[in-house]
Every structure is written in structure tokens, then in C-alpha cells.
């Protein structure tokens, strides 16, 4: 968005007015007394007031010069007196004034001088008589008179002053005082180049809904440097004239941190709104009472900029009831929870500039004459990429780069790649400095290690390292330091990430071994090969895009006693056996080339041990030494022949043995483990049987036996009562499924694709010993029987076994008839493609949205309601063509 596209209200608020005040009056009533004194007082107060001479008014219509004077005045004072309505000139002035109020935001202040406002609203007494005379001359249905009547009512409803009798001087002083305050309210400076501000202001204005009489608090939320204050200033300028009093309190966070800072803010608020400079506020509590008592009947506009704590809101805008009808309170903050805790649910999140807006803003600052002077678009794009939509960056770098050569631009980019700009970094770091220690550690770990990783993974790692990650990440989201994209991955702005990484580098600029976190290859290589690590090191995460050599000294970890996190990905290790510290909580070292990883002979704190695809032959100690372990991954480790006894790992939740092709048996302790949730035995090709489960096991939720050599499942599989997913795909020796699987009441996914020896899926059988036992698949949503060898599918005839089934895959089986599936009320997808012997499909459920029945060579009959299915595939079905169905089908579709 260009600067010219900022909101019109913003533009008018920053306009240069020729006159401060335009005075509209009926001369014969007030010129020589009240009006002369009022005009004199205004001039004496330094206020530029326009007053015309009635003697110079030609004809019945106001002159162009007078029209221009009204348009060029910031404030219009309407002096309603007894004979005001008798003047057509005055009434035309009034219409023009109210038009400027609507279109230009002109402030209109009525003065009811010895006339009651109700007389004007009701158009009685002198006003009624005057309007009647106008109708006599101009016609009863005159549009001009009609407009006068409407405008008089509108103006009489405005807040102003009423004078009947008394001291003219004090009355005039009160008028001049308020006008002086308003005129003195110079519009706030918004931005030198307000690119993109207008559209953001419009969104805030929609939340404010200034036309309603309720008291409303709204929030403007976003990261540092995103433009919250800029937007708030523009909104303030746009609507300030609609309120009885206004106050914009900048830097609330900074001011409130000073001695008596909150008291100072309370005093400023009251002084600006009440036009009293000598207000005395002794304490925060006293200030709260003053604000509540003095402002409860006033329509005010209050902006609290850069709020970071609830006590600031409690002191300055505790409740909506503190303020009069129609009041609006705007709070800008980096911390969304401050708003939530205060009950503010209408919040505008300021978004980063889009590419076009960012380019326009950079062009305005770096190329004021619109001349790029040899600066390539690539260089410009690199600066924009660095800014990544953050206006602060462009506002800082744009003027700095203005007039500089191509080489200077390139040098600037190289410098920024090594260390962030101090002016930018200091603004961003404010949010970090306000965090608690738990959130600081989580932020730094994400900035250095985990940006872009899945949220559940980051939570698992950092929880294991002793952090409270759930509340920590939520706090970082509320502080605009991280975001969650697609409800999964943890992201942060590039510059916020650089700020976090710079904090770590500044811990010890010249010695990475004394920093808390290491993630750069050169630093990790230096520390591990040179044995320069210290107790300062808490985490090492090296995620290389391509494989690189990494030399590790045998004693590299000797002095890193506080190391909790070690992740080495794509590192080609050279060196001998190493000993890891006992405080280590999370180890990921896929492809570890070492035959053993040693630990000292004390209980280990390790929670994750992931060395998949490694050459390890032993854990470096008995498994009983790893009692805290929750995640164990030794997938693709060909040395593993049998599983360890899991009784010594009571907290184990996930066990991954994927691709352990020499694994021959599963340890019986699996059956009794209460914490194990996931067992992955995928492609353990020498595994011929699964353990017996003699007692009910409520722990296991996922069982993966994909590609194993098991021939049958034990009938006791029914005791895995919490099992939600079972994957038996491509178990090519599996020939028998026990009917007891119908007792797996929590099963949602059952996959048997490619079990080529499976000729029959069992039917539900009632347990005669216990007729009350629940059977069937009440939770099953997906059943995959593709590429099996089923000769019949009678199991589908049971009316109550599959109430939630959504996807049924029966591709390339040998059955001849598909029973009626109408009772499968929730079925959405059905696939019987490639079933060569299938002759007919009986009734299908009405919710079905996809039917795949391609290459069914024998299929000759389908249900009549097949046309209701959104996506139907019936290609290569010759019998249907022979019976004329395909032709009829397309005719029906047409």
C-alpha cells in the first residue's frame, strides 16, 4: 500500500487548518455583546477564530469564501440564539458545518445562548415560527426547509454549553478553555511514510464501532516493531474529535517501571481529559478512585501504549464502568495474555507487511527520488527478505542505505548475517527480557535448535529437559515471540530467531565452549574436537543438511556435566569411544558409528535414547540403569536379536524396533508394561509370533507389525483394551485373525493390506460364557483389506459391528458379492477396484461420497442410487457396458 492510500480520516486529522474556530451566529442577537466578548477571548488565547460580517452577506446563499472558511476550520462553534433560525444564511451555514463534521471530522460545539436545546430539537417557540415562515416563502414541501429541520435536530443533540443567565465571563471562560485544549491537541505524528497503515486502521475501527454507546476496550497485539503504536496513533487522530476528552499515554511499560510511575500516568490521564494541570494524585489507589469518579460520566478516548502487565491496566482502566457511555479504550501490547486476563476479547493482531507493502516502504526510505542508482532487485529482495515484513527493520535500514553504493549494500547484508543491527535488536529484546526463566530457556532452545519443528516434538524434548513447555510455548505465543503454523510447527520471525541466537553468542563471544547452546558446525567441531566444553553447555544440536565429518575427542563431554540435550544429525564421526554425562536427558544420534556409548556407573537421567540405524551392540550399561527412559529407538540396528526385559524401564512410552531384521522374538514383559503406548516392530522380518497377553493391558495404544513374518495373532490380543491402531500390512504369512479382535473396543484403525494369505476376515462371535461382554468395533473408522485374498466378506452383514466406519478398502480380493452396506451409515469411501470375481454390489449407504470399482471384470449389477455418489470410478467393467448400465448411468448424470 502506498502512503496515499492511508485512511482518509487519518489524512484529515493531520491536515493544516487555516482557522482554529469558525463562529456561526445570528448577529442581531449576540454580535455586540456575548459574541464580541467570546471572539475577543479566543483571540486573546491565541486561537485563530473566523468571524464574518453580516453586513457583507449578499443574497440568500452563503458565499464561496464563507463555504471555504467553514471547510478550512478545525472547530465550528454554533451559537444558537432566539432568532438564529430566522436567518436562511445561518441555516445554510449550519448545513455546511454538519456536512464537514461528517466528511472531514470537524469538531462541532453548540452554544445554547438563552434558548433551550429542547426548543430546537422540538422546533417550538421562535424556531417553530421561523421555520413556518420559511415554508410559507419556499413551499411547504421545500427540500431546503426539510434539510434545515433535520440538521437543527442533529446539531441540538450534540454535547455543548447552555447559558440562560448569570456571569457571561465565566461562561465564556469555560468555552475558551475547552476549545484551547482541543486546539492544543496537536495530531500525533504517525509515520513519515505510513505505508500499509490505512488498511490496518480500518480493521481496528471495525472493532471500535464508535457509533455504539457501550464502553468498549480493545487490544492491538503484535511483536515488537510490527507497527502497533503507529496504528494506534492513526486511529487516535482519526476519532479523537468524537469524544469529550482524550489521552494517549505512550511507553506505559517504561514509565510504570519508574518510581511513582503509575501515579504519574494516572495524573497525566486525568490532566489531559479534564483540562486541569494542577491535579494532585497521592497514590495509585487514590488515582483509581479519581479516574472512576471524575470520568464515569464523560465519553472519553484513552490509548494505553505498550502495556506489559495487568497492574498497569488495573491502575489506568480497571473496568468499563469507570468511563461514560460511548468511551473507547485502546491497549497496545506484545503480550496477548495481559488482554485476556483483563477480559478483553476483541483484539486486532497486527500482521507483517506483505511483499508489496515492504517494497514500497523501503523505496520511500532508501530511494526518495525513486531512483535505484545501480542497486539490483536481488539486493533489494535480500534486504526485504531480512526484514521479513517487519516495518521497524525497514525504517532503520532504509535511511541507512539511502544513497549508498552497491558494494555498501552488499557489505551491510554480510554484516547483518553475522550479527543483528543493535537498534533493531534492542527493540525485539524487550519481549525476551520480560520473560520468566522457564520461558527464556524455551525461547532460546527454539531459536537455536527447534524453529520449524513439530510442536509435539519440541514439547517432548523440552519437557524431558525439565522445562514446563506447554505453558511456556503458550506464553511465547501470547508475547508474539513464536507462532504455530498449520496447528503443528513452531515458527518465529527470522530476526527474533537471530536475536535469541545473539543472546547466546554474547554469553562468551570468543569461546563457544563457555556458551549454553551450540548449533553451528564450526563451534561444535571446535568444542568437541578440542575438548573445550565447560559446565556452561546445556545443549548441542547439530542438524547438517549434508554429511560432514565431526571429530569427537574421547573426553569431549567430560567437563559438560550440565549437558541435557545432544542431537547429532548427518555428522560423520571420527574418534574413539566416548563417555556421555549422566545428566543427559535427550540423545538423538542416528547412524552412530560407535559400537558402544559409555556412561558412568550411576543411575542415568536419560529420557530419550534414539540411535536408530547405528552400529551399536550394547547400550553402554544395563538397561536397568536407564529407569527414567520414555522413548527408546534402536530401529535398523541389525545387532539386535532379542528384546531386553522392559520391567527395568517402568516409564517407557515408545519402543521403536523398526527394521531390526535379526530380531526373532518379543520379550514377554511387553504384555505387562503399563506405560508403553507405542510398539513399532515394522519390517522385523524374522519375527514369527507375537507375545501372549494374559491380562488386561490399558497402556498400549499403537501396535505396528507391518512386514513381519507372524502367522497369526494370539486370541489374547483382546486384552490390549486401549489399542487404537493396529498395522498388520504386508504380513504375508498371516493367515488367521482371531474373532477376539472384536473385543478391541477402542480400535479406530485396522490395516491388513497385502496380507496375501488371509482368506477370511472373522465374524463376530458371542461369548457364551459372558453374554454381557461388549463386542464389535464401536470406534473403528478405517478398515484396510486391500490386496488380501478374501473369498467372502460376510462379516459386513453384521448390523452393529461398524457404526463409525468411514473408509472400507477391499481392493483386489476374490469375493463375488458385496453384501448390502446400507447399515454402514457413516461410510464415506468404498474401494472394490480390481476385484475380478465381484459380480454385484448390493445396497450402498446414502452418505457414501466415493466409490472405486474400476477393473471389476465380472461386475454386472450395481445399486440404483449409485448416481447419488459424488465420485464414482467404474472404468474397465465390461459386463456393465454389455448390460447397458454405463450408457444409462451417464444419461442420468446429465
Secondary structure, DSSP 8 states (H G I E B T S, - for coil): --GGGS-HHHHHHT---SEEEEEE--HHHHIIIIIHHHHHHHHHTT--EE---GGG--SSS--HHHHHHHHTEEEEEEEE-TTGGG-HHHHHHHHHHHHHHHHH--EEEEEEESS-HHHHHHT-HHHHHHHHHHHHHH-TT-HHHHHHHHHHHHHHTS--EEESSS-HHHHHHHHHHHHHHHHH-------TT-TTHHHHHHHHHHHH-TTS-S-EEEEEE--TTSSHHHHHHHHHHHHGGGSSEEEEE--HHHHHTSTTHHHHHHHHHHHHHHT-TT----SHHHHHHHHHHHHTTS-EEEEEEEE--HHHHHHH---GGGS-TT-EEEEEES-HHHHHHTT---EEE-----HHHHHHHHHHHH-TTS--TT--HHHHHHHHHHHTT-HHHHHHHHHHHTT--HHHHHHHHHHHHHS--HHHHHHHHHHHHTS-HHHHHHHHHIIIIITTSBHHHHHHHHHHTT--HHHHHHHHHHTTS-EEETTTEEE--HHHHHHHHHHHHTTSTT-GGGSSEE-SHHHHHHHHHHT---TT--EEEEEEEEEEEEE--TTTTTT-TT--EEEEEEEEEESS--EE-TT--EEE-TT---S--EE-SS-----EEE-TT---SS-SS-GGG-TT--EEE-TT-TT--B---GGG-TT--EEE-TT-TT--B--GGGGG-SS--EEE-TT-TT--------S-B-S--EEE-TT----B--GGGGGBTT--EEE-TT-TT--B--GGGGG-TT--EEE-TT-TT----------TT-TT---S-TT--EEE-TT---S--GGGG-SSS-TT--EEE-TT---SEE---TT-TT--EEE-TT-TT--EE----TT--EEE-TT-TT--B--GGGGG-SEEE-TT-HHHHHTTHHHHHHHHH-
